[in-house]
C-alpha cells in the first residue's frame, strides 16, 4: 500500500556527488516520500570503491535534513524494490545523450516487468551536467581537489582510499 506519492531514486552512488544530491532534492520536492536505493552489487560497473554500507551512510548524512527522504541498500530487481516500498515512480537523472540511451533501454525493460511503475527523468542542473562518480574517482586518484563536487566526508574518504 502506498502512503502518498512514493518514488525510488536508484543508483550506485560510488561516491554520491552534488549532482546526485541535486536530483534527490528536486525529486523530494515532487514526491511525498523518496526512497534512495543504493545498489548493493552493480552489474554494469566495476568493483565499487566503497561498500554498500559506506555509500548508504554517505547518502544518509547528505540528505539528513530532508524529512521525506530515506536511504536503503537493495539487491533485488529495481521494480521489485519499488513495489516493496509502494512506489509508483522510479526517478533518474539525465546528463547527456549517452545517459538517455541507457535509461531508455532500462525503461523499456522495467516497463515490461512493471507497467504500473512510471519512470520519471530529471535533467541535470547546468552546474552538474558534467559531473559523474567515475570522473570524481579519477580526479581523486591523481590528487585532484574534489571538495566542490562531493560532500566533505566523501572528499576525505576518497583522499584516504584513492590518493596515490
Secondary structure as a PSIPRED ss2 file (coil, helix, strand):
# PSIPRED VFORMAT (PSIPRED V4.0)

   1 X C   1.000  0.000  0.000
   2 X C   1.000  0.000  0.000
   3 X C   1.000  0.000  0.000
   4 X C   1.000  0.000  0.000
   5 X C   1.000  0.000  0.000
   6 X E   0.000  0.000  1.000
   7 X E   0.000  0.000  1.000
   8 X E   0.000  0.000  1.000
   9 X E   0.000  0.000  1.000
  10 X E   0.000  0.000  1.000
  11 X E   0.000  0.000  1.000
  12 X C   1.000  0.000  0.000
  13 X C   1.000  0.000  0.000
  14 X C   1.000  0.000  0.000
  15 X C   1.000  0.000  0.000
  16 X C   1.000  0.000  0.000
  17 X C   1.000  0.000  0.000
  18 X H   0.000  1.000  0.000
  19 X H   0.000  1.000  0.000
  20 X H   0.000  1.000  0.000
  21 X H   0.000  1.000  0.000
  22 X H   0.000  1.000  0.000
  23 X H   0.000  1.000  0.000
  24 X H   0.000  1.000  0.000
  25 X H   0.000  1.000  0.000
  26 X H   0.000  1.000  0.000
  27 X H   0.000  1.000  0.000
  28 X H   0.000  1.000  0.000
  29 X H   0.000  1.000  0.000
  30 X H   0.000  1.000  0.000
  31 X C   1.000  0.000  0.000
  32 X C   1.000  0.000  0.000
  33 X E   0.000  0.000  1.000
  34 X E   0.000  0.000  1.000
  35 X E   0.000  0.000  1.000
  36 X E   0.000  0.000  1.000
  37 X E   0.000  0.000  1.000
  38 X E   0.000  0.000  1.000
  39 X E   0.000  0.000  1.000
  40 X C   1.000  0.000  0.000
  41 X C   1.000  0.000  0.000
  42 X C   1.000  0.000  0.000
  43 X C   1.000  0.000  0.000
  44 X C   1.000  0.000  0.000
  45 X C   1.000  0.000  0.000
  46 X C   1.000  0.000  0.000
  47 X C   1.000  0.000  0.000
  48 X C   1.000  0.000  0.000
  49 X C   1.000  0.000  0.000
  50 X C   1.000  0.000  0.000
  51 X C   1.000  0.000  0.000
  52 X H   0.000  1.000  0.000
  53 X H   0.000  1.000  0.000
  54 X H   0.000  1.000  0.000
  55 X H   0.000  1.000  0.000
  56 X H   0.000  1.000  0.000
  57 X H   0.000  1.000  0.000
  58 X H   0.000  1.000  0.000
  59 X H   0.000  1.000  0.000
  60 X H   0.000  1.000  0.000
  61 X H   0.000  1.000  0.000
  62 X H   0.000  1.000  0.000
  63 X H   0.000  1.000  0.000
  64 X C   1.000  0.000  0.000
  65 X C   1.000  0.000  0.000
  66 X C   1.000  0.000  0.000
  67 X C   1.000  0.000  0.000
  68 X C   1.000  0.000  0.000
  69 X E   0.000  0.000  1.000
  70 X E   0.000  0.000  1.000
  71 X E   0.000  0.000  1.000
  72 X E   0.000  0.000  1.000
  73 X E   0.000  0.000  1.000
  74 X E   0.000  0.000  1.000
  75 X C   1.000  0.000  0.000
  76 X C   1.000  0.000  0.000
  77 X C   1.000  0.000  0.000
  78 X H   0.000  1.000  0.000
  79 X H   0.000  1.000  0.000
  80 X H   0.000  1.000  0.000
  81 X H   0.000  1.000  0.000
  82 X H   0.000  1.000  0.000
  83 X H   0.000  1.000  0.000
  84 X H   0.000  1.000  0.000
  85 X C   1.000  0.000  0.000
  86 X C   1.000  0.000  0.000
  87 X C   1.000  0.000  0.000
  88 X C   1.000  0.000  0.000
  89 X E   0.000  0.000  1.000
  90 X E   0.000  0.000  1.000
  91 X E   0.000  0.000  1.000
  92 X E   0.000  0.000  1.000
  93 X E   0.000  0.000  1.000
  94 X E   0.000  0.000  1.000
  95 X C   1.000  0.000  0.000
  96 X C   1.000  0.000  0.000
  97 X H   0.000  1.000  0.000
  98 X H   0.000  1.000  0.000
  99 X H   0.000  1.000  0.000
 100 X H   0.000  1.000  0.000
 101 X H   0.000  1.000  0.000
 102 X H   0.000  1.000  0.000
 103 X H   0.000  1.000  0.000
 104 X H   0.000  1.000  0.000
 105 X H   0.000  1.000  0.000
 106 X H   0.000  1.000  0.000
 107 X H   0.000  1.000  0.000
 108 X H   0.000  1.000  0.000
 109 X H   0.000  1.000  0.000
 110 X H   0.000  1.000  0.000
 111 X H   0.000  1.000  0.000
 112 X H   0.000  1.000  0.000
 113 X H   0.000  1.000  0.000
 114 X C   1.000  0.000  0.000
 115 X C   1.000  0.000  0.000
 116 X C   1.000  0.000  0.000
 117 X C   1.000  0.000  0.000
 118 X E   0.000  0.000  1.000
 119 X E   0.000  0.000  1.000
 120 X E   0.000  0.000  1.000
 121 X E   0.000  0.000  1.000
 122 X E   0.000  0.000  1.000
 123 X E   0.000  0.000  1.000
 124 X C   1.000  0.000  0.000
 125 X C   1.000  0.000  0.000
 126 X H   0.000  1.000  0.000
 127 X H   0.000  1.000  0.000
 128 X H   0.000  1.000  0.000
 129 X C   1.000  0.000  0.000
 130 X C   1.000  0.000  0.000
 131 X C   1.000  0.000  0.000
 132 X C   1.000  0.000  0.000
 133 X H   0.000  1.000  0.000
 134 X H   0.000  1.000  0.000
 135 X H   0.000  1.000  0.000
 136 X H   0.000  1.000  0.000
 137 X H   0.000  1.000  0.000
 138 X H   0.000  1.000  0.000
 139 X H   0.000  1.000  0.000
 140 X H   0.000  1.000  0.000
 141 X H   0.000  1.000  0.000
 142 X C   1.000  0.000  0.000
 143 X C   1.000  0.000  0.000
 144 X C   1.000  0.000  0.000
 145 X C   1.000  0.000  0.000
 146 X C   1.000  0.000  0.000
 147 X C   1.000  0.000  0.000
 148 X C   1.000  0.000  0.000
 149 X C   1.000  0.000  0.000
 150 X C   1.000  0.000  0.000
 151 X C   1.000  0.000  0.000
 152 X H   0.000  1.000  0.000
 153 X H   0.000  1.000  0.000
 154 X H   0.000  1.000  0.000
 155 X H   0.000  1.000  0.000
 156 X H   0.000  1.000  0.000
 157 X H   0.000  1.000  0.000
 158 X H   0.000  1.000  0.000
 159 X H   0.000  1.000  0.000
 160 X H   0.000  1.000  0.000
 161 X H   0.000  1.000  0.000
 162 X H   0.000  1.000  0.000
 163 X C   1.000  0.000  0.000
 164 X C   1.000  0.000  0.000
